[in-house]
Amino acid sequence: MPVYEYKCEKCNKVFEILASIREKEKGLKAVCPKCKGKRVYQIFRKINIVTSSKIESDDFSSDLGDMPKGDEGGGEESSPDLGDVGEME
């Protein structure tokens, strides 16, 4: 079951919710466990894809558009440009 990470706009608490994809698609109603705030947004972090020959990494945070920016606990890292990754084995 996937873990979804959220951040509260009110108290800046970062928290996780364990939910099925079906539950997420139906519209998860995330509530901050610290302040019970309902103004929360999902955080997207780097992911690693492990194959038999190499590890690929991508950072989707640049695709978030006008999402609120804040400290999600990560540093200012830069990802190498992977270019066209192509077909994976």
N, C-alpha and C positions, 0 to 999 in steps of 0.2 A: 504494500500500500504506500503511495507517495506521501512525502512530508512536504507541506507547503509552509513557507516562511512569510511572516507578516511583520509590519512595523506600525505602531500606533502613532498617529499624528499628535495626540495630546501629551503623552508622557514619554514618547520615543522608545518604548519597550519593544524589543524584537522577540517574537515568539513563534512557535511552530504549531501546526495543526496536522494531525494524521488523518487523512480522509481518502476514500476511494476516488477514482477518476469520475465515476458516476455521480458521487456526492458533489464533487467540485463543479461538474457540468450543470447540475441542477441549481447551483448558486449557493455557495458556502457563505454563511453569515458569520464572519469572523468577529470576535469581540475580544478586546484586550483583557488578559487575565489579571493585569495589575490594577488598572483604573476603570475597567469595564467600558472603556470608550469604544464606540462603533465606527469611528473614522480611522480605519486601518487600510493599509494597502499592501499588496503582495510584493515581496522582494525577490528578484531574480539574481542569482549569483552565478559564478563561473561553474561550468560543468566539465568533467573529464570523461572522455570516451576511451575505454581501454580495448585494444584489439590485440591479436596475437603478436603483432610486429611493432606497434608504437602506441603512444598516448597522444591524443589530440585534445586540445582545450579550446573552449570558446567562451566569450563573455557577452551575454545577451543584453547587458545593462544599457548599451548604447542604442538599443532598439526600443527603449521604453518611452520615447517621446517626452511628454510633459509630466511624467511621474514626479512626485515630490522627491527632492534630493536630500540626503542626510547621511549621517554616519551609520552604515550598516555593519560596522565592526570590522570592515576590511580596509586595508591600506590602499594607497594609490598605486596599484600595479598596472603594468601595461602588458597586454598579451601580444605575442608575436603574430604577424599577419600570416594566416595559414593558407591564404590563396584558395585555389580550387582543390579541396581535399579529395574529391573524386570518390570512386566506389570503395567501400570498406569491406574487408574480408570477414 
